[in-house]
Amino acid sequence: MPTSTNNYINESDFNRILAEIPHLQIRKWADYDIKFLFKITYNCALRMGEACKLKKEDFNLDTRDLYLGRTKTRTNDKTVIPKNFVEELRIYLNYKDNGRLFPDLRPNTVRPWLIKLGEWLDIEAFNAPQSLTGEKTKCHAFRKSRGKDLLYNKTPLNIIQKVYRHDSLDTTSKYLKADSEAVKEIL
């Protein structure tokens, strides 16, 4: 398994993050909801802002489509829900009322949680300043990690492009920024 870096969180560290959520002592949102915020963000390769505004009605588990509405790059966007995440998501959504899954939650609220988790668990993707790494860190780490997991599992770049909803392969290649250590781990 690749090691976590300033732009990648491996599965082991992701599970440690999920286990540590109760220690954040978040009062406004249930720990279970925050765990699913992180799981949805990672599994569907979402930007944190996209995940925060999701509604129960946005999920079509039968077709595995997730309607995102207006995103950074599109006015009417959607993405695919990974097959291996559908049943877990179905169980979660069965307990949710219609409307926003995470009412009033914003990425700026999530960022301090990630910083704390990064300090407690020594997660570089949450600790490293973006100004030093040249990488989007903290709230973008789950999205980056999903793409890198696909890359490490030899998923073709054009498929990763579709997961990220990028218009060009060039954008996806630049976005992944696979460093020489990552290439060594893959090969």
NORQUI-V441607 format. One record per helix or strand of 2 or more residues. SS is the DSSP state (~ for helix, > for strand). FROM is the first residue (numbers start at 1). TO is the last residue. If there is no record, write none. Layout:
ss=SS from=FROM to=TO
ss=SS from=FROM to=TO
This chain:
ss=~ from=11 to=24
ss=~ from=31 to=43
ss=~ from=48 to=52
ss=~ from=56 to=58
ss=> from=59 to=60
ss=> from=65 to=69
ss=> from=77 to=80
ss=~ from=83 to=94
ss=~ from=107 to=121
ss=~ from=124 to=127
ss=~ from=130 to=133
ss=~ from=138 to=152
ss=~ from=157 to=164
ss=~ from=169 to=176
ss=~ from=180 to=186
